[in-house]
Amino acid sequence: MNFFEMVKKWTVNDYRTQGIKSEVIIDMLISEFVAEIIAFGLEVDVKDKSKIKLLAKEFPIKLGEKYVKNTKASYLIGDDVNRKIYLTELNTNAWNFPGRDNREQLASLVSAEDEGVDKLWDFFFKVLDRHIKRPTEESRKYFYTLHKLIDGIGLLPSMKMSELEKEIKRAFAGYQLSIIYISMPTIDIDEKSYTDGRKLFKVMGVVHLKELLDNPDAFNAYLTDDKQNSWEPTREILNELMNYVKK
């Protein structure tokens, strides 16, 4: 058994095993390609593919009214073509979407979308400030996220926190927030409604992984040569996992 066969065997095994979160497995497989997945799903012109970027993972989103209580968006994706930031959530096996847990998560995303991009950064820096004043084991991870974010937009980590906040807000001034789900199962959003009466399709978009798996040439157009080489074995594993997704 070679290395790829071993990885494929245990990835499929763990995806089917109780107590192992499928989101973690799929996230590991697609993180390298998540910006291109969004670009493909939005049908962004291929020449502009490099303008869709992964800004952060597990990005904190305010949950309720408590000071720093938060949920997480799986990915924060920047779109310099349409001047948008996508609060991107990964949905792996919730075929009855939106279930109770999904509704709470979606409510937080909708609230963040309504408040706008400046409030998104305000809350992020409030969370960081709390970790400066009351450090925990998680604190280093939040600052790692900050450093990845500022590196992606070309800021210097030596800048003061207040300067970083100001420059990040300046970099994304005028951007709009939108909600997008990357989904393993098919979500029929036309038949779903959100708890406040708004239709889901009005507040979110969906990129179905099966669509790009079934259209390899179209998706490959969004990938660099190096990423195409990495995508082929990834695609093989994802296709195998699709056999176990509830239809």
Buried (B, 14 or more C-beta within 10 A) or exposed (E): EEEEEEBBEEBBEBBEEEEEEBBEBBBEBBBBBBBBBBBBBBEBEEEEBEBBBBBBBBBBBBBEEEEBEBBBBBBBBBBBBBEBBBBBBBBBBBBEBBEEEBEBBBBBBBBBBEBEBEBBBBBBBBBBEBBEEEEEEEBEEBBEBBEEBBEBBEBEEEEEEEEBBEBBBEBBEEBBBBBBBBBBBBBEBEEBEBEEEEEBBEBBBBBBBBBBBEEBEEBBBBBEEEBBEEBEEBBEBBBBBBEEBEE
